[in-house]
């Protein structure tokens, strides 16, 4: 039984896998780490191994807390991965993006796959059917777009994410929603279309915190997989434990 610890920009996620099956998942704020770890340890006494993916900041004390109980692997560029990495700066490649590519190679072998992770940032990662990771792109996510309009202008308000009623905003608030949401949707559809021009047999995976909000609004056919990152991390743990 494996514990997956995914430390993101805003939240920490715990996931428990029995072999390849996800049996538990929880998202919480970083200041609750010790409390939530004690709970998951008590509820799943058969936990043996863990992998930590730390995009944000996990303290040494918090890492040691897990190492005292489990065989812990930290996700770094030095681990073994089931693909050839053509990225020119592999050590700067985000570990979350590596995990998504691993999930793709494991679950969608021999396919050209574009993975779109819609979270704090919107990341695009492309892996060929020959298992070559080519790279991708990074752009601001929905929340960052709302925040930047508020932070970098004098009078625009900070709004919560909302589906616009119309492409034509007839107020400041509706104009912001239209610009942010339709801007992101058209960006994603545009990127997909550019990839399809070169790879007609493309499979597109949409994941991340905003995937549910965006999935029904995209014109292109995508497969929404909310747990794709966690599944990738569990695969990396198993792949490097053999």
C-alpha positions as CSV (number, residue, x, y, z in Angstrom):
1,X,0.0,0.0,0.0
2,X,1.4,3.4,-1.1
3,X,1.1,6.9,0.2
4,X,1.3,9.7,-2.4
5,X,2.2,13.2,-1.1
6,X,1.7,15.9,-3.7
7,X,2.7,19.3,-2.4
8,X,1.3,22.0,-4.7
9,X,1.4,25.7,-4.8
10,X,-1.7,26.1,-2.7
11,X,-2.7,22.7,-1.2
12,X,-1.2,19.3,-0.2
13,X,-2.8,16.1,-1.5
14,X,-2.6,12.7,0.2
15,X,-3.6,9.7,-1.9
16,X,-3.5,6.0,-0.9
17,X,-3.1,3.4,-3.6
18,X,-3.5,-0.4,-3.3
19,X,-1.4,-1.5,-6.3
20,X,-2.8,0.6,-9.1
21,X,-6.1,1.4,-7.5
22,X,-6.8,4.8,-5.8
23,X,-8.6,4.1,-2.6
24,X,-8.3,7.4,-0.7
25,X,-7.7,11.0,-1.6
26,X,-7.6,14.2,0.5
27,X,-6.7,17.8,-0.2
28,X,-5.8,20.2,2.7
29,X,-3.7,23.3,3.5
30,X,-0.1,22.9,4.4
31,X,-0.5,24.0,8.0
32,X,-2.6,20.9,8.6
33,X,0.1,18.5,7.4
34,X,1.0,16.8,10.7
35,X,-2.6,16.4,11.7
36,X,-3.7,14.9,8.4
37,X,-0.6,12.6,8.3
38,X,-1.4,11.2,11.7
39,X,-5.0,10.5,10.5
40,X,-4.0,8.7,7.3
41,X,-1.4,6.7,9.1
42,X,-4.0,5.5,11.6
43,X,-6.6,4.8,9.0
44,X,-4.2,2.8,6.7
45,X,-1.8,0.9,9.0
46,X,-0.6,-1.3,6.1
47,X,1.1,1.7,4.3
48,X,4.7,0.7,3.4
49,X,6.0,3.1,0.8
50,X,5.6,6.8,0.0
51,X,6.6,9.2,-2.7
52,X,6.8,13.0,-2.1
53,X,6.4,15.4,-4.9
54,X,7.1,18.9,-3.6
55,X,6.3,21.8,-5.9
56,X,5.8,24.0,-2.9
57,X,7.6,24.0,0.4
58,X,7.6,21.0,2.7
59,X,9.7,21.4,5.8
60,X,12.5,19.0,6.8
61,X,10.6,18.1,9.9
62,X,7.5,17.2,7.9
63,X,9.5,15.0,5.6
64,X,11.2,13.2,8.5
65,X,7.7,12.6,10.0
66,X,7.0,10.3,7.1
67,X,10.5,8.8,6.9
68,X,10.1,7.6,10.5
69,X,7.3,5.4,9.4
70,X,7.6,4.6,5.7
71,X,10.1,3.9,3.0
72,X,10.1,7.3,1.4
73,X,11.1,8.3,-2.2
74,X,11.4,12.0,-3.1
75,X,10.6,12.8,-6.7
76,X,13.7,14.3,-8.5
77,X,15.1,14.3,-12.0
78,X,17.6,11.6,-10.9
79,X,14.9,8.8,-10.7
80,X,14.2,6.3,-13.5
81,X,11.4,7.3,-15.9
82,X,9.9,5.2,-18.8
83,X,10.4,7.8,-21.5
84,X,13.3,9.6,-23.3
85,X,13.5,13.2,-22.1
86,X,14.2,15.6,-25.0
87,X,13.8,18.7,-22.8
88,X,16.9,20.8,-23.0
89,X,16.9,21.6,-19.3
90,X,15.7,18.4,-17.6
91,X,16.7,19.5,-14.1
92,X,14.4,22.5,-14.3
93,X,11.4,20.5,-15.5
94,X,8.7,20.5,-12.9
95,X,8.2,17.2,-11.1
96,X,4.5,17.5,-11.6
97,X,4.9,17.6,-15.3
98,X,7.2,14.5,-15.1
99,X,4.6,12.6,-13.2
100,X,1.9,13.5,-15.8
101,X,4.1,12.2,-18.6
102,X,4.7,9.0,-16.7
103,X,1.0,8.5,-16.3
104,X,0.6,9.0,-20.0
105,X,3.3,6.5,-21.0
106,X,1.8,3.9,-18.6
107,X,-1.9,4.3,-19.4
108,X,-1.7,5.3,-23.1
109,X,1.2,3.4,-24.7
110,X,2.1,3.9,-28.3
111,X,0.1,7.1,-28.6
112,X,0.8,10.7,-29.3
113,X,-0.5,12.4,-26.2
114,X,-0.9,16.1,-25.2
115,X,-1.5,16.5,-21.5
116,X,-3.1,19.7,-20.3
117,X,-2.9,20.4,-16.6
118,X,-5.3,23.3,-15.7
119,X,-4.3,24.4,-12.2
120,X,-2.4,27.5,-10.9
121,X,-0.7,27.4,-14.3
122,X,-1.9,25.8,-17.4
123,X,0.8,23.4,-18.6
124,X,1.0,21.6,-21.9
125,X,3.2,18.5,-22.2
126,X,3.6,16.4,-25.3
127,X,4.9,12.8,-25.5
128,X,5.2,10.9,-28.8
129,X,4.0,7.3,-29.4
130,X,7.8,6.4,-29.4
131,X,7.9,7.6,-25.7
132,X,9.9,10.8,-26.5
133,X,8.9,13.7,-24.2
134,X,9.3,16.8,-26.4
135,X,8.3,19.6,-24.0
136,X,5.3,21.9,-24.1
137,X,4.2,25.2,-22.7
138,X,3.3,27.1,-19.5
139,X,0.7,29.8,-19.3
140,X,-1.3,31.5,-16.4
141,X,-4.2,29.5,-15.1
142,X,-7.7,30.9,-14.5
143,X,-7.0,32.1,-11.0
144,X,-3.7,33.8,-12.0
145,X,-5.6,35.6,-14.7
146,X,-8.2,37.0,-12.3
147,X,-5.4,37.9,-9.8
148,X,-3.3,39.7,-12.4
149,X,-6.1,41.9,-13.6
150,X,-6.8,42.9,-9.9
151,X,-3.1,43.3,-8.9
152,X,-1.7,45.0,-11.9
153,X,-4.5,47.5,-12.5
154,X,-5.9,50.4,-10.4
155,X,-9.6,49.7,-10.4
156,X,-10.5,46.2,-11.6
157,X,-12.0,44.0,-8.9
158,X,-10.9,40.5,-7.9
159,X,-13.6,38.0,-9.0
160,X,-14.3,34.3,-8.4
161,X,-14.3,32.0,-11.4
162,X,-17.6,32.0,-13.2
163,X,-18.8,30.9,-16.6
164,X,-19.7,34.0,-18.7
165,X,-23.3,34.4,-20.0
166,X,-22.1,35.9,-23.2
167,X,-18.9,36.6,-25.1
168,X,-19.8,40.3,-25.1
169,X,-19.4,41.6,-21.5
170,X,-21.9,44.4,-20.8
171,X,-20.3,45.4,-17.4
172,X,-16.8,45.4,-15.9
173,X,-17.5,42.2,-14.1
174,X,-18.9,40.3,-17.1
175,X,-16.1,41.7,-19.3
176,X,-13.5,40.2,-16.9
177,X,-15.3,36.8,-16.8
178,X,-15.5,36.8,-20.6
179,X,-11.8,37.8,-21.0
180,X,-10.5,35.3,-18.5
181,X,-12.6,32.3,-19.2
182,X,-13.1,32.6,-23.0
183,X,-9.4,33.6,-23.3
184,X,-8.3,30.4,-21.5
185,X,-10.8,28.2,-23.5
186,X,-9.7,29.6,-26.8
187,X,-6.1,29.3,-25.9
188,X,-6.5,25.6,-25.0
189,X,-8.5,24.9,-28.1
190,X,-6.0,26.8,-30.2
191,X,-3.0,24.9,-28.8
192,X,-4.8,21.5,-29.4
193,X,-5.6,22.5,-33.0
194,X,-1.9,23.4,-33.6
195,X,-0.8,20.0,-32.3
196,X,-3.5,18.2,-34.5
197,X,-2.0,19.9,-37.6
198,X,1.2,17.9,-37.0
199,X,-0.3,14.8,-35.2
200,X,-3.7,13.9,-36.5
201,X,-3.9,10.9,-34.2
202,X,-3.5,13.0,-31.1
203,X,-5.0,12.0,-27.7
204,X,-5.7,14.9,-25.4
205,X,-5.8,14.5,-21.6
206,X,-7.2,17.3,-19.5
207,X,-6.5,17.3,-15.7
208,X,-5.9,19.6,-12.8
209,X,-8.2,21.6,-10.5
210,X,-10.0,23.6,-13.2
211,X,-10.4,20.6,-15.6
212,X,-14.0,20.0,-14.6
213,X,-14.9,23.7,-15.1
214,X,-13.2,23.8,-18.5
215,X,-13.9,20.3,-20.0
216,X,-17.5,20.9,-21.2
217,X,-16.6,24.3,-22.7
218,X,-13.9,23.1,-25.1
219,X,-14.6,22.4,-28.7
220,X,-12.0,19.7,-29.1
221,X,-12.5,16.1,-27.9
222,X,-10.6,15.6,-24.7
223,X,-10.4,13.0,-21.9
224,X,-10.8,14.5,-18.4
225,X,-8.8,12.6,-15.8
226,X,-8.9,14.3,-12.4
227,X,-6.4,11.9,-10.8
228,X,-3.9,11.6,-13.6
229,X,-1.1,13.3,-11.6
230,X,-1.6,11.1,-8.6
231,X,-1.7,8.0,-10.8
232,X,1.6,9.1,-12.4
233,X,3.3,9.5,-9.0
234,X,2.1,6.1,-7.9
235,X,3.5,4.6,-11.1
236,X,6.9,6.3,-10.6
237,X,7.0,4.9,-7.0
238,X,6.4,1.4,-8.3
239,X,8.6,1.7,-11.3
240,X,11.6,2.8,-9.1
241,X,10.9,0.2,-6.4
242,X,11.5,-2.8,-8.7
